[in-house]
Amino acid sequence: MDRTGSVDTEWLHLLERIGQQSNKLATFINQLLDVSRIDAGKLMLDCQTADIGSIA
C-alpha cells in the first residue's frame, strides 16, 4: 500500500494468488474428507462402467 491507502498492482497480484491458493487448499481438504468418509464407510461409491466417448 502506498501512503494514500491505495493498493498497488503487486499487492493485488499477491492477494489474487492468496485467493487462488486458498481455493486449492479448500478443494484438497474436501477431497481428503471424502476419502476419510469412504474409508469410514460413511460414503458409498456406486462404481459403474461408462463409455468414455459419451462423457467427453
PAZAPA-4460 file (N, C-alpha, C; in steps of 0.05 Angstrom, whole numbers, plus 32768, in hexadecimal, padded with zeros to 4 digits):
% residues 56
    n_x    n_y    n_z   ca_x   ca_y   ca_z    c_x    c_y    c_z   seq   type   mol
   8011   7FE8   8000   8000   8000   8000   8012   8019   8000     1      M     A
   8009   802D   7FF2   8018   8046   7FF3   800C   8058   8008     2      D     A
   8017   806F   800A   800F   8082   8020   7FF2   808B   801D     3      R     A
   7FE7   808A   8005   7FCB   8093   8001   7FB7   807D   8009     4      T     A
   7FC1   8065   800F   7FAF   8050   8016   7FA6   803E   7FFF     5      G     A
   7FAF   8044   7FE7   7FA7   8033   7FD1   7FBA   801B   7FCF     6      S     A
   7FAF   8006   7FC3   7FBD   7FED   7FC1   7FCA   7FEC   7FA5     7      V     A
   7FE5   7FE8   7FA5   7FF2   7FE8   7F8A   7FEF   7FCD   7F7D     8      D     A
   7FF8   7FCB   7F64   7FF4   7FB3   7F54   8002   7F9A   7F60     9      T     A
   8019   7F9E   7F6D   8026   7F87   7F79   8016   7F7B   7F90    10      E     A
   800A   7F8C   7FA0   7FF9   7F83   7FB6   7FE0   7F75   7FAB    11      W     A
   7FD4   7F80   7F96   7FBD   7F74   7F89   7FC4   7F58   7F7F    12      L     A
   7FDB   7F56   7F72   7FE4   7F3C   7F68   7FE7   7F28   7F7F    13      H     A
   7FF4   7F31   7F95   7FF8   7F1F   7FAC   7FDD   7F17   7FB8    14      L     A
   7FCB   7F29   7FBB   7FB0   7F23   7FC6   7FA1   7F0F   7FB4    15      L     A
   7FA4   7F13   7F9A   7F98   7F00   7F87   7FA3   7EE4   7F8A    16      E     A
   7FBE   7EE3   7F8D   7FCB   7EC8   7F91   7FC2   7EBC   7FAB    17      R     A
   7FBF   7ECB   7FC0   7FB6   7EC1   7FDA   7F9A   7EB5   7FD7    18      I     A
   7F89   7EC3   7FC8   7F6E   7EB9   7FC4   7F6E   7E9F   7FB4    19      G     A
   7F7F   7E9E   7F9F   7F80   7E85   7F8F   7F8B   7E6E   7FA0    20      Q     A
   7F9F   7E73   7FAF   7FAB   7E5D   7FBF   7F98   7E55   7FD6    21      Q     A
   7F89   7E67   7FE0   7F75   7E61   7FF5   7F5F   7E4E   7FE9    22      S     A
   7F57   7E54   7FD1   7F43   7E43   7FC3   7F4E   7E27   7FBE    23      N     A
   7F68   7E25   7FB6   7F74   7E0B   7FB1   7F76   7DFC   7FCB    24      K     A
   7F7D   7E09   7FE1   7F7F   7DFC   7FFB   7F64   7DF2   8004    25      L     A
   7F4F   7E02   8000   7F34   7DF9   8008   7F2C   7DE1   7FF8    26      A     A
   7F32   7DE0   7FDE   7F2C   7DC9   7FCD   7F3A   7DB1   7FD7    27      T     A
   7F54   7DB4   7FDD   7F64   7D9D   7FE7   7F58   7D92   8001    28      F     A
   7F52   7DA4   8013   7F46   7D9C   802D   7F2C   7D8D   8029    29      I     A
   7F1B   7D97   8017   7F01   7D8A   8012   7F06   7D6E   8006    30      N     A
   7F19   7D6B   7FF4   7F1F   7D51   7FE8   7F2A   7D3E   7FFE    31      Q     A
   7F3A   7D48   800F   7F45   7D38   8025   7F2E   7D2F   8038    32      L     A
   7F1C   7D41   803D   7F05   7D39   804E   7EF4   7D24   8040    33      L     A
   7EF0   7D26   8026   7EE1   7D12   8017   7EEF   7CF7   8019    34      D     A
   7F09   7CF6   8017   7F18   7CDD   801A   7F14   7CD1   8036    35      V     A
   7F15   7CE3   804A   7F11   7CDA   8065   7EF5   7CCE   8069    36      S     A
   7EE1   7CDB   805D   7EC5   7CD1   805E   7EC3   7CB6   8051    37      R     A
   7ECF   7CB3   803A   7ECF   7C99   802B   7EDC   7C84   803D    38      I     A
   7EF3   7C8A   8048   7F02   7C77   8058   7EF2   7C6F   8071    39      D     A
   7EE3   7C82   807C   7ED3   7C7C   8094   7EB8   7C6E   808E    40      A     A
   7EB2   7C6B   8074   7E99   7C5F   806C   7E81   7C71   806D    41      G     A
   7E86   7C8B   806F   7E70   7C9E   8071   7E69   7CAA   8056    42      K     A
   7E79   7CA4   8042   7E73   7CAD   8027   7E78   7C96   8014    43      L     A
   7E63   7C8E   8006   7E66   7C76   7FF5   7E6A   7C7F   7FD8    44      M     A
   7E7A   7C70   7FCA   7E7E   7C76   7FAE   7E6D   7C63   7F9D    45      L     A
   7E62   7C6D   7F88   7E52   7C5D   7F76   7E62   7C5A   7F5C    46      D     A
   7E72   7C45   7F5B   7E84   7C41   7F44   7E75   7C34   7F2D    47      C     A
   7E77   7C41   7F16   7E69   7C38   7EFE   7E7C   7C3B   7EE6    48      Q     A
   7E78   7C2B   7ED2   7E87   7C2E   7EBA   7E7B   7C46   7EAA    49      T     A
   7E8C   7C53   7E9B   7E83   7C6A   7E8C   7E91   7C6B   7E71    50      A     A
   7E84   7C74   7E5D   7E90   7C78   7E43   7E9E   7C93   7E43    51      D     A
   7EB9   7C93   7E42   7EC8   7CAB   7E43   7EC0   7CC0   7E2E    52      I     A
   7EB9   7CB6   7E17   7EB1   7CC8   7E01   7E98   7CD8   7E07    53      G     A
   7E86   7CCC   7E17   7E6D   7CDA   7E1D   7E71   7CEF   7E33    54      S     A
   7E87   7CED   7E42   7E8C   7D00   7E58   7E97   7D1A   7E4D    55      I     A
   7EA9   7D18   7E39   7EB7   7D2F   7E2E   7EA6   7D40   7E1D    56      A     A
***
